Amino acid sequence: MSHNNITSNKNPLAVSDGFRMVFSKAPNTSYFCQNFIMPSVTATEATVARPKLDVYVPGDKIIFDPMSITMLVAENMENYVEIFNWMMSNTEEVDDVTVYILSSKNNVNRTVTFKNAFPTNIGSISFNVQDADITYAQVDVTFRYDYFTFSDARGENTIGP
């Protein structure tokens, strides 16, 4: 077995190091994005029937779960409204959403591009005048997309369909 494929970077990914997300159709959303959940990916399987034991082989589809973000809501709600308007446009408006994963030194370490993304859900906002402390409104937004790709810090070595 060759050991040439062992990573040269032994540092684990610190999810608190940060990210930067870019929506060309929703620039205010990009600015107020606080949390991003990297979606799971599932490879389907096929069952091969055997007399005593069924066995499994790789299937023919990859399923990408929806992508979710949490964003602070701007005081004038312009980022909420831009997602709302995107959803209400009732057209096939899609956007390639780019997420820059940052290193511990705030440099771009990896880029993830979600192809043909569009919002499918924007969460609710609770207005409560009884809160004694100042709380800032946050909403979750869910996006569907066709697939995502990876590229390295230089934008090379794209991996994906």
Backbone as a chain_set.jsonl record, in Angstrom:
{"seq": "MSHNNITSNKNPLAVSDGFRMVFSKAPNTSYFCQNFIMPSVTATEATVARPKLDVYVPGDKIIFDPMSITMLVAENMENYVEIFNWMMSNTEEVDDVTVYILSSKNNVNRTVTFKNAFPTNIGSISFNVQDADITYAQVDVTFRYDYFTFSDARGENTIGP", "coords": {"N": [[0.841, -1.179, 0.0], [0.587, 2.17, -0.884], [1.873, 5.121, 0.591], [1.683, 7.65, -0.346], [-0.551, 9.259, -0.509], [-1.171, 10.374, 1.913], [-2.159, 13.045, 3.944], [-0.431, 16.163, 4.018], [-0.973, 18.163, 5.715], [-1.554, 18.16, 8.966], [-3.361, 19.32, 10.661], [-6.492, 19.535, 12.28], [-9.754, 20.439, 10.983], [-10.957, 23.416, 12.138], [-13.999, 24.381, 12.952], [-14.76, 26.749, 14.003], [-13.062, 28.592, 12.971], [-14.044, 29.917, 10.811], [-15.91, 31.167, 7.955], [-16.78, 32.414, 4.739], [-19.487, 33.489, 2.902], [-20.924, 33.747, -0.297], [-23.497, 35.168, -2.043], [-24.604, 36.035, -5.072], [-27.111, 36.946, -5.81], [-28.131, 37.767, -3.419], [-26.732, 39.852, -1.698], [-26.858, 41.102, 0.847], [-27.597, 39.04, 2.495], [-25.268, 37.537, 2.394], [-23.564, 39.167, 3.916], [-24.72, 39.113, 6.507], [-24.712, 36.464, 7.278], [-24.398, 33.971, 9.682], [-24.099, 31.309, 10.421], [-23.432, 28.212, 8.916], [-24.408, 25.188, 7.569], [-22.835, 22.421, 6.478], [-24.069, 20.354, 4.065], [-25.209, 16.92, 4.236], [-24.268, 14.044, 2.276], [-25.5, 11.391, 0.4], [-24.902, 8.19, -0.858], [-26.633, 6.087, -2.953], [-27.72, 2.644, -2.681], [-27.773, -0.656, -4.021], [-29.6, -3.672, -3.796], [-28.604, -6.984, -3.937], [-30.075, -9.965, -4.409], [-29.495, -12.95, -2.731], [-29.411, -16.501, -2.124], [-29.093, -17.131, 0.695], [-28.33, -14.768, 1.874], [-28.748, -11.358, 1.446], [-26.824, -9.069, -0.479], [-25.064, -5.961, -0.782], [-24.47, -3.44, -3.192], [-22.801, -0.604, -4.679], [-25.07, 1.981, -5.57], [-26.705, 3.925, -8.173], [-27.061, 6.637, -7.824], [-26.437, 9.838, -6.339], [-27.355, 11.604, -3.497], [-27.953, 14.818, -2.487], [-28.345, 16.549, 0.469], [-30.449, 19.315, 1.591], [-29.066, 22.669, 1.884], [-28.335, 24.675, 4.674], [-28.526, 27.825, 6.314], [-27.934, 30.209, 8.947], [-28.916, 33.44, 9.588], [-28.313, 36.729, 10.824], [-30.864, 39.176, 11.159], [-31.076, 42.118, 9.412], [-31.552, 45.475, 10.671], [-33.366, 46.983, 9.121], [-34.459, 44.932, 7.777], [-33.601, 44.197, 5.222], [-32.069, 42.015, 4.255], [-33.679, 39.812, 4.892], [-35.891, 40.452, 3.326], [-34.748, 40.341, 0.747], [-34.306, 37.578, 0.406], [-36.94, 36.705, 0.716], [-38.153, 38.008, -1.506], [-36.741, 36.732, -3.547], [-37.726, 34.149, -3.283], [-40.422, 34.664, -3.832], [-40.404, 35.489, -6.437], [-41.136, 33.641, -8.256], [-39.964, 32.477, -10.452], [-37.482, 30.73, -12.34], [-35.144, 31.427, -10.948], [-31.89, 30.96, -10.132], [-28.805, 30.584, -8.315], [-25.295, 30.371, -8.165], [-23.919, 29.524, -5.241], [-21.254, 30.43, -3.244], [-19.002, 29.204, -0.872], [-16.44, 30.087, 1.186], [-14.103, 28.427, 2.919], [-12.321, 29.13, 5.755], [-8.947, 29.298, 6.975], [-7.07, 28.896, 10.073], [-5.638, 31.214, 10.035], [-7.233, 32.987, 8.773], [-7.202, 32.772, 6.009], [-8.279, 31.762, 2.745], [-8.996, 28.431, 2.572], [-10.315, 26.333, 1.374], [-12.754, 26.021, -1.186], [-16.214, 25.808, -1.588], [-18.706, 25.263, -3.896], [-22.043, 25.693, -4.488], [-24.146, 24.566, -6.856], [-26.563, 26.084, -8.92], [-28.4, 27.047, -6.91], [-31.262, 27.788, -4.832], [-33.589, 29.461, -2.649], [-35.698, 27.661, -0.406], [-37.019, 27.799, 1.968], [-37.685, 30.14, 4.492], [-37.142, 30.996, 7.767], [-39.15, 31.751, 10.713], [-39.626, 34.861, 12.523], [-39.458, 35.886, 15.793], [-41.03, 38.362, 17.519], [-40.717, 39.941, 20.529], [-41.622, 41.901, 23.031], [-41.305, 41.622, 25.712], [-38.865, 40.658, 26.466], [-36.134, 41.167, 28.579], [-33.45, 41.555, 28.051], [-31.49, 42.73, 25.281], [-32.135, 41.208, 22.263], [-31.14, 39.809, 19.195], [-32.624, 39.404, 16.067], [-32.673, 36.33, 14.369], [-32.733, 34.152, 11.581], [-33.379, 31.011, 10.053], [-32.454, 29.776, 6.902], [-33.214, 27.765, 4.176], [-31.81, 26.058, 1.437], [-32.073, 24.643, -1.804], [-30.232, 22.872, -4.286], [-28.373, 21.772, -7.162], [-25.949, 20.253, -7.024], [-22.736, 20.145, -5.332], [-19.375, 21.449, -5.591], [-15.839, 21.146, -4.964], [-12.943, 23.177, -4.544], [-9.467, 23.946, -4.305], [-7.417, 26.24, -2.349], [-6.266, 27.833, -4.329], [-8.109, 27.757, -6.284], [-7.999, 25.613, -7.889], [-7.99, 22.129, -8.917], [-10.684, 21.145, -8.954], [-13.285, 19.297, -7.581], [-15.927, 17.167, -8.063], [-19.197, 16.462, -9.532]], "CA": [[0.0, 0.0, 0.0], [1.372, 3.392, -1.004], [1.576, 6.158, 1.571], [1.823, 8.938, -1.015], [-1.778, 10.035, -0.426], [-1.393, 10.858, 3.272], [-2.163, 14.5, 3.962], [0.735, 16.838, 4.572], [-1.487, 19.071, 6.729], [-2.068, 17.326, 10.054], [-4.248, 20.108, 11.508], [-7.92, 19.283, 12.057], [-10.559, 21.593, 10.588], [-11.612, 24.102, 13.256], [-15.182, 25.009, 12.362], [-14.891, 28.1, 14.54], [-12.158, 29.496, 12.25], [-14.907, 30.782, 10.029], [-16.23, 30.974, 6.546], [-17.377, 33.571, 4.068], [-20.447, 32.963, 1.95], [-21.238, 34.759, -1.305], [-24.702, 35.025, -2.855], [-24.67, 37.203, -5.953], [-28.501, 37.412, -5.81], [-28.515, 38.2, -2.075], [-25.506, 40.333, -1.047], [-27.078, 41.388, 2.271], [-27.569, 37.74, 3.157], [-23.844, 37.201, 2.531], [-22.986, 39.954, 4.993], [-25.286, 38.776, 7.816], [-24.692, 35.019, 7.501], [-23.711, 33.637, 10.933], [-23.914, 29.875, 10.58], [-23.61, 27.455, 7.689], [-24.344, 23.75, 7.812], [-22.427, 21.669, 5.297], [-25.062, 19.282, 3.951], [-24.756, 15.544, 4.083], [-24.363, 13.456, 0.943], [-25.791, 9.965, 0.508], [-24.791, 7.373, -2.064], [-27.638, 5.021, -2.884], [-27.211, 1.279, -2.755], [-28.663, -1.627, -4.654], [-29.583, -4.962, -3.127], [-28.498, -8.171, -4.791], [-30.662, -11.077, -3.66], [-28.775, -14.223, -2.713], [-30.254, -17.492, -1.431], [-29.033, -17.073, 2.156], [-27.981, -13.446, 2.388], [-28.71, -10.275, 0.46], [-25.607, -8.264, -0.421], [-25.277, -4.607, -1.275], [-23.483, -2.876, -4.103], [-23.077, 0.822, -4.873], [-26.172, 2.314, -6.468], [-26.389, 4.797, -9.301], [-27.405, 8.027, -7.539], [-25.934, 10.571, -5.178], [-28.407, 12.494, -3.008], [-27.428, 15.946, -1.716], [-29.338, 17.146, 1.352], [-30.512, 20.779, 1.474], [-28.068, 23.475, 2.577], [-28.991, 25.599, 5.6], [-27.743, 28.891, 6.946], [-28.601, 31.074, 9.912], [-28.435, 34.807, 9.395], [-28.898, 37.828, 11.586], [-31.742, 39.982, 10.329], [-30.715, 43.543, 9.464], [-32.574, 46.297, 11.323], [-34.407, 47.342, 8.147], [-34.886, 43.626, 7.242], [-33.344, 44.068, 3.788], [-31.617, 40.667, 3.898], [-34.867, 38.955, 4.934], [-36.711, 40.802, 2.157], [-34.147, 39.855, -0.502], [-34.613, 36.144, 0.309], [-38.389, 36.634, 0.49], [-38.415, 38.375, -2.909], [-36.185, 35.672, -4.382], [-38.696, 33.058, -3.235], [-41.699, 35.101, -4.409], [-40.254, 35.856, -7.845], [-41.876, 32.621, -9.005], [-39.259, 32.156, -11.687], [-36.439, 29.737, -12.113], [-33.925, 32.146, -10.584], [-30.938, 30.19, -9.338], [-27.541, 31.268, -8.079], [-24.207, 29.547, -7.651], [-23.541, 30.054, -3.935], [-19.877, 30.054, -2.95], [-18.595, 29.253, 0.531], [-14.992, 30.059, 1.365], [-13.741, 27.895, 4.228], [-11.122, 29.864, 6.145], [-7.97, 28.641, 7.845], [-6.878, 29.563, 11.363], [-5.039, 32.519, 9.77], [-8.249, 33.713, 7.991], [-6.969, 32.637, 4.579], [-9.159, 30.78, 2.109], [-8.388, 27.112, 2.61], [-11.067, 25.479, 0.455], [-13.963, 26.663, -1.692], [-17.324, 24.92, -1.913], [-19.665, 25.986, -4.74], [-23.339, 25.033, -4.622], [-24.586, 24.881, -8.213], [-27.987, 26.312, -9.184], [-29.097, 27.095, -5.621], [-32.406, 28.679, -4.664], [-34.16, 29.286, -1.309], [-36.959, 26.928, -0.308], [-37.673, 28.09, 3.235], [-37.103, 31.157, 5.377], [-37.756, 30.782, 9.077], [-39.964, 32.789, 11.338], [-38.98, 35.805, 13.441], [-40.293, 36.12, 16.971], [-40.932, 39.699, 18.103], [-41.17, 39.808, 21.905], [-41.27, 43.114, 23.775], [-41.138, 41.289, 27.127], [-37.481, 40.294, 26.755], [-35.42, 42.207, 29.322], [-32.183, 41.774, 27.37], [-31.57, 42.945, 23.838], [-31.881, 40.022, 21.46], [-31.108, 40.128, 17.773], [-33.377, 38.434, 15.285], [-31.967, 35.413, 13.489], [-33.612, 33.222, 10.881], [-32.774, 29.934, 9.285], [-32.85, 29.759, 5.494], [-32.873, 26.49, 3.552], [-31.611, 26.148, -0.012], [-31.885, 23.463, -2.648], [-29.21, 23.083, -5.309], [-28.19, 20.54, -7.926], [-24.806, 19.536, -6.464], [-21.669, 21.082, -4.986], [-18.018, 21.092, -5.984], [-14.755, 21.655, -4.122], [-11.684, 23.568, -5.152], [-8.496, 24.294, -3.28], [-7.24, 27.669, -2.089], [-5.895, 28.512, -5.557], [-9.187, 27.601, -7.24], [-7.651, 24.482, -8.764], [-8.351, 20.774, -8.468], [-12.116, 21.051, -8.697], [-13.772, 17.944, -7.34], [-17.385, 17.107, -8.066], [-19.753, 15.87, -10.767]], "C": [[0.883, 1.239, 0.0], [0.925, 4.412, 0.037], [1.689, 7.555, 0.962], [0.592, 9.825, -0.873], [-2.075, 10.555, 0.975], [-1.246, 12.369, 3.273], [-0.876, 15.066, 4.561], [0.318, 17.816, 5.668], [-2.165, 18.24, 7.807], [-3.016, 18.08, 10.993], [-5.705, 19.757, 11.229], [-8.633, 20.581, 11.672], [-11.245, 22.167, 11.818], [-12.803, 24.864, 12.684], [-15.421, 26.419, 12.901], [-13.955, 29.093, 13.847], [-12.926, 30.382, 11.282], [-15.06, 30.401, 8.575], [-16.743, 32.307, 6.019], [-18.273, 33.01, 2.977], [-20.841, 34.078, 0.993], [-22.471, 34.326, -2.101], [-24.721, 36.228, -3.784], [-26.089, 37.779, -5.975], [-28.929, 37.969, -4.456], [-27.291, 38.696, -1.304], [-25.672, 40.66, 0.434], [-27.107, 40.108, 3.086], [-26.13, 37.31, 3.376], [-23.246, 37.895, 3.744], [-23.45, 39.472, 6.367], [-25.28, 37.279, 8.141], [-23.827, 34.686, 8.72], [-23.321, 32.168, 11.048], [-24.218, 29.197, 9.248], [-23.469, 25.985, 8.026], [-24.002, 23.063, 6.502], [-23.347, 20.468, 5.182], [-24.438, 17.897, 3.828], [-25.001, 15.069, 2.659], [-24.553, 11.959, 1.137], [-25.606, 9.307, -0.847], [-25.813, 6.247, -1.931], [-26.963, 3.664, -3.018], [-28.243, 0.405, -3.452], [-28.507, -2.954, -3.927], [-29.509, -6.072, -4.164], [-28.993, -9.354, -3.955], [-29.821, -12.337, -3.838], [-29.621, -15.217, -1.925], [-30.247, -17.363, 0.095], [-28.857, -15.666, 2.711], [-28.006, -12.434, 1.252], [-27.402, -9.51, 0.635], [-25.898, -6.916, -1.075], [-24.124, -4.187, -2.172], [-23.799, -1.399, -4.265], [-24.195, 1.031, -5.885], [-25.739, 3.287, -7.541], [-26.726, 6.264, -9.047], [-26.677, 8.544, -6.307], [-27.04, 11.541, -4.784], [-27.76, 13.554, -2.123], [-28.549, 16.509, -0.852], [-29.365, 18.656, 1.175], [-29.399, 21.452, 2.286], [-28.814, 24.482, 3.452], [-28.011, 26.633, 6.128], [-28.593, 29.521, 8.044], [-28.028, 32.459, 9.702], [-29.081, 35.737, 10.409], [-29.794, 38.607, 10.638], [-31.348, 41.444, 10.515], [-31.87, 44.351, 10.05], [-33.696, 46.706, 10.374], [-34.911, 46.116, 7.377], [-34.553, 43.428, 5.769], [-32.825, 42.699, 3.388], [-32.773, 39.665, 3.947], [-35.712, 39.184, 3.679], [-36.081, 40.292, 0.862], [-34.35, 38.349, -0.67], [-36.101, 35.952, 0.018], [-38.719, 36.937, -0.971], [-37.883, 37.317, -3.877], [-37.167, 34.497, -4.439], [-39.991, 33.428, -3.961], [-41.609, 35.401, -5.898], [-40.907, 34.845, -8.774], [-41.27, 32.336, -10.372], [-38.223, 31.097, -11.369], [-35.107, 30.42, -11.809], [-33.065, 31.291, -9.672], [-29.633, 30.975, -9.252], [-26.511, 30.228, -7.67], [-23.733, 30.205, -6.363], [-22.156, 29.522, -3.6], [-19.596, 30.226, -1.469], [-17.082, 29.117, 0.57], [-14.716, 29.588, 2.789], [-12.385, 28.498, 4.591], [-10.232, 29.037, 7.065], [-7.884, 29.404, 9.168], [-6.234, 30.938, 11.211], [-5.953, 33.385, 8.897], [-7.954, 33.744, 6.493], [-7.949, 31.615, 4.015], [-8.41, 29.455, 2.007], [-9.015, 26.181, 1.578], [-12.305, 26.263, 0.032], [-14.984, 25.591, -2.028], [-18.323, 25.746, -2.716], [-20.908, 25.133, -4.918], [-23.949, 25.499, -5.941], [-26.107, 24.995, -8.296], [-28.83, 26.297, -7.914], [-30.263, 28.079, -5.663], [-33.014, 28.423, -3.287], [-35.492, 28.546, -1.37], [-37.708, 27.219, 0.98], [-36.923, 29.212, 3.929], [-37.877, 31.079, 6.682], [-38.53, 31.979, 9.592], [-39.098, 33.682, 12.229], [-39.949, 36.045, 14.581], [-40.01, 37.525, 17.507], [-41.529, 39.624, 19.502], [-40.708, 41.023, 22.695], [-41.064, 42.841, 25.255], [-39.722, 40.858, 27.476], [-36.773, 41.451, 27.441], [-34.093, 42.553, 28.634], [-32.433, 42.025, 25.891], [-31.255, 41.631, 23.148], [-31.971, 40.428, 19.999], [-31.783, 39.01, 16.991], [-32.439, 37.627, 14.391], [-33.008, 34.544, 12.805], [-32.77, 32.162, 10.192], [-33.326, 30.001, 7.868], [-32.347, 28.443, 4.905], [-32.817, 26.667, 2.044], [-31.543, 24.758, -0.617], [-30.894, 23.844, -3.737], [-29.073, 21.766, -6.049], [-27.093, 19.666, -7.318], [-23.803, 20.581, -6.006], [-20.329, 20.523, -5.421], [-17.038, 21.7, -4.984], [-13.629, 22.148, -4.997], [-10.745, 24.003, -4.032], [-8.342, 25.803, -3.178], [-6.886, 28.467, -3.339], [-6.997, 28.435, -6.609], [-8.952, 26.457, -8.203], [-8.166, 23.182, -8.163], [-9.825, 20.665, -8.103], [-12.524, 19.595, -8.614], [-15.284, 18.006, -7.318], [-17.874, 16.546, -9.377], [-19.335, 16.608, -12.025]], "O": [[1.819, 1.342, 0.793], [-0.266, 4.542, 0.321], [1.78, 8.54, 1.695], [0.682, 11.032, -1.097], [-3.142, 11.127, 1.197], [-0.317, 12.91, 2.673], [-0.313, 14.501, 5.498], [1.152, 18.252, 6.461], [-3.235, 17.677, 7.579], [-3.431, 17.533, 12.015], [-6.113, 19.687, 10.07], [-8.173, 21.676, 11.994], [-12.03, 21.478, 12.47], [-12.63, 25.879, 12.009], [-16.191, 27.188, 12.326], [-14.034, 30.295, 14.098], [-12.485, 31.489, 10.972], [-14.442, 29.47, 8.06], [-17.092, 33.204, 6.787], [-17.851, 32.145, 2.21], [-21.067, 35.214, 1.41], [-22.486, 33.273, -2.739], [-24.845, 37.356, -3.307], [-26.253, 38.987, -6.143], [-29.99, 38.585, -4.356], [-26.852, 38.041, -0.358], [-24.722, 40.512, 1.204], [-26.687, 40.097, 4.243], [-25.801, 36.773, 4.434], [-22.506, 37.282, 4.514], [-22.649, 39.427, 7.301], [-25.797, 36.877, 9.183], [-22.66, 35.074, 8.781], [-22.331, 31.829, 11.697], [-25.155, 29.576, 8.547], [-22.516, 25.584, 8.694], [-24.769, 23.111, 5.54], [-23.408, 19.646, 6.097], [-23.303, 17.737, 3.38], [-25.83, 15.621, 1.935], [-23.857, 11.333, 1.936], [-26.094, 9.804, -1.862], [-25.85, 5.544, -0.921], [-25.802, 3.556, -3.413], [-29.436, 0.708, -3.46], [-27.411, -3.313, -3.495], [-30.261, -6.088, -5.139], [-28.404, -9.696, -2.93], [-29.486, -12.728, -4.956], [-30.47, -14.806, -1.134], [-31.3, -17.475, 0.721], [-29.187, -15.398, 3.866], [-27.362, -12.629, 0.221], [-26.927, -9.324, 1.756], [-26.863, -6.768, -1.825], [-22.966, -4.534, -1.939], [-24.928, -0.975, -4.021], [-24.263, 0.356, -6.913], [-24.545, 3.456, -7.792], [-26.679, 7.065, -9.98], [-26.352, 7.801, -5.38], [-27.601, 12.225, -5.639], [-27.101, 13.233, -1.134], [-29.592, 16.905, -1.374], [-28.405, 19.23, 0.662], [-28.868, 20.881, 3.239], [-29.806, 25.07, 3.022], [-26.835, 26.35, 6.355], [-29.816, 29.379, 8.062], [-26.812, 32.64, 9.645], [-30.236, 35.559, 10.798], [-29.512, 38.689, 9.443], [-31.294, 41.944, 11.639], [-33.03, 43.956, 9.937], [-34.856, 46.769, 10.781], [-35.696, 46.249, 6.438], [-35.158, 42.576, 5.119], [-33.109, 42.247, 2.279], [-32.832, 38.758, 3.117], [-36.185, 38.236, 3.053], [-36.801, 39.852, -0.035], [-34.55, 37.888, -1.794], [-36.475, 35.135, -0.824], [-39.48, 36.202, -1.601], [-38.504, 37.04, -4.903], [-37.406, 33.926, -5.502], [-40.586, 32.585, -4.632], [-42.638, 35.553, -6.557], [-41.196, 35.146, -9.932], [-41.975, 31.997, -11.322], [-38.121, 30.635, -10.233], [-34.068, 30.037, -12.346], [-33.475, 30.944, -8.564], [-29.397, 31.907, -10.021], [-26.82, 29.307, -6.913], [-23.207, 31.318, -6.388], [-21.911, 28.318, -3.664], [-19.911, 31.261, -0.882], [-16.518, 28.153, 0.053], [-15.056, 30.275, 3.751], [-11.423, 28.39, 3.831], [-10.705, 28.194, 7.827], [-8.545, 30.426, 9.352], [-6.27, 31.745, 12.141], [-5.513, 34.394, 8.345], [-8.408, 34.646, 5.789], [-8.393, 30.712, 4.724], [-7.327, 29.38, 1.427], [-8.333, 25.346, 0.983], [-12.836, 27.067, 0.799], [-14.664, 24.591, -2.671], [-18.744, 26.813, -2.269], [-20.85, 24.012, -5.423], [-24.234, 26.683, -6.119], [-26.839, 24.13, -7.815], [-29.853, 25.615, -7.849], [-30.257, 29.055, -6.413], [-32.966, 27.295, -2.797], [-36.306, 28.773, -2.266], [-38.898, 26.925, 1.085], [-35.693, 29.237, 3.954], [-39.108, 31.094, 6.695], [-38.555, 33.052, 8.989], [-37.996, 33.309, 12.631], [-41.117, 36.367, 14.362], [-38.885, 37.832, 17.899], [-42.703, 39.288, 19.661], [-39.521, 41.154, 22.995], [-40.68, 43.749, 25.992], [-39.399, 40.706, 28.654], [-36.803, 42.582, 26.954], [-33.669, 43.708, 28.639], [-33.441, 41.597, 25.328], [-30.226, 41.012, 23.417], [-32.774, 41.281, 19.622], [-31.539, 37.827, 17.229], [-31.54, 38.17, 13.749], [-34.048, 34.236, 13.388], [-31.622, 32.388, 9.809], [-34.513, 30.251, 7.662], [-31.196, 28.058, 5.112], [-33.663, 27.335, 1.449], [-31.02, 23.823, -0.012], [-30.746, 25.021, -4.063], [-29.604, 20.748, -5.605], [-27.294, 18.468, -7.12], [-23.988, 21.772, -6.259], [-20.156, 19.317, -5.595], [-17.365, 22.639, -4.26], [-13.384, 21.602, -6.072], [-11.187, 24.38, -2.947], [-9.055, 26.554, -3.844], [-7.175, 29.661, -3.405], [-6.849, 28.982, -7.702], [-9.634, 26.347, -9.222], [-8.701, 23.151, -7.055], [-10.164, 20.141, -7.042], [-12.16, 18.774, -9.456], [-15.857, 18.834, -6.61], [-17.075, 16.192, -10.243], [-19.727, 16.223, -13.126]]}, "num_chains": 1, "name": "protein.A"}
